[in-house]
Amino acid sequence: MEVVKIIVTILEIIFSIGLIAVILLQSGKEAGMGAITGSNDTYLSKSKNGSLDKILASATKWIALVWVLLTLSLSLLP
């Protein structure tokens, strides 16, 4: 059982670092909406930024789900 606990702990550390990295790579909701600088709301800029933001948002959800499951399984291990 100790080997399983060590493996789950290592996986949790890896997914924790991955979750932090994915969250930090995302752009904020107010990015490019400043009154002084103006906004880049053209069709091309929306589709270009939207694809990366969608991928990062999806990755955040899946990595967070795996992290929660690893945390729960680690707490249930003796």
C-alpha positions as CSV (number, residue, x, y, z in Angstrom):
1,M,0.0,0.0,0.0
2,E,2.9,2.3,0.6
3,V,4.0,2.1,-3.0
4,V,0.5,3.1,-4.2
5,K,0.4,6.0,-1.8
6,I,3.7,7.3,-3.0
7,I,2.6,7.0,-6.7
8,V,-0.6,8.9,-6.0
9,T,1.3,11.6,-4.1
10,I,3.7,12.0,-6.9
11,L,0.8,12.2,-9.4
12,E,-0.9,14.8,-7.2
13,I,2.2,16.9,-7.1
14,I,2.5,16.8,-10.9
15,F,-1.1,17.6,-11.5
16,S,-0.9,20.5,-8.9
17,I,2.0,22.0,-10.8
18,G,0.1,21.5,-14.1
19,L,-3.0,23.1,-12.8
20,I,-1.1,26.2,-11.5
21,A,0.6,26.5,-14.9
22,V,-2.6,26.2,-16.9
23,I,-4.3,28.8,-14.8
24,L,-1.4,31.2,-15.0
25,L,-1.3,30.9,-18.8
26,Q,-5.0,31.9,-19.2
27,S,-5.7,35.5,-20.1
28,G,-7.9,37.5,-17.8
29,K,-11.6,38.2,-18.7
30,E,-10.8,41.9,-18.9
31,A,-7.8,41.5,-21.2
32,G,-7.9,44.2,-23.9
33,M,-11.0,46.1,-22.6
34,G,-9.3,49.2,-21.3
35,A,-10.9,52.5,-22.0
36,I,-7.6,54.3,-22.8
37,T,-6.0,51.5,-24.9
38,G,-9.2,50.5,-26.7
39,S,-10.2,47.0,-27.5
40,N,-9.3,44.5,-30.2
41,D,-12.7,43.1,-30.9
42,T,-12.2,42.2,-34.5
43,Y,-13.4,38.8,-35.7
44,L,-9.9,37.5,-36.3
45,S,-8.6,38.5,-32.9
46,K,-11.6,36.9,-31.2
47,S,-11.3,33.6,-33.0
48,K,-7.5,33.5,-32.6
49,N,-7.6,34.2,-28.9
50,G,-10.7,32.2,-28.3
51,S,-9.2,28.9,-29.5
52,L,-6.3,29.1,-27.1
53,D,-8.5,30.3,-24.2
54,K,-11.0,27.5,-25.0
55,I,-8.2,24.9,-24.9
56,L,-6.8,26.3,-21.7
57,A,-10.3,26.4,-20.1
58,S,-10.9,22.8,-21.0
59,A,-7.5,21.7,-19.8
60,T,-8.2,23.5,-16.5
61,K,-11.4,21.6,-16.0
62,W,-9.9,18.2,-16.7
63,I,-6.7,18.7,-14.7
64,A,-8.8,20.0,-11.8
65,L,-11.1,17.0,-12.0
66,V,-8.1,14.6,-11.9
67,W,-6.6,16.5,-9.1
68,V,-9.7,16.3,-7.0
69,L,-10.0,12.6,-7.7
70,L,-6.3,12.1,-6.7
71,T,-6.9,14.1,-3.5
72,L,-9.9,12.1,-2.6
73,S,-8.2,8.8,-3.3
74,L,-5.1,9.9,-1.3
75,S,-7.3,10.7,1.7
76,L,-9.0,7.3,1.5
77,L,-5.8,5.3,1.4
78,P,-4.6,4.0,4.8
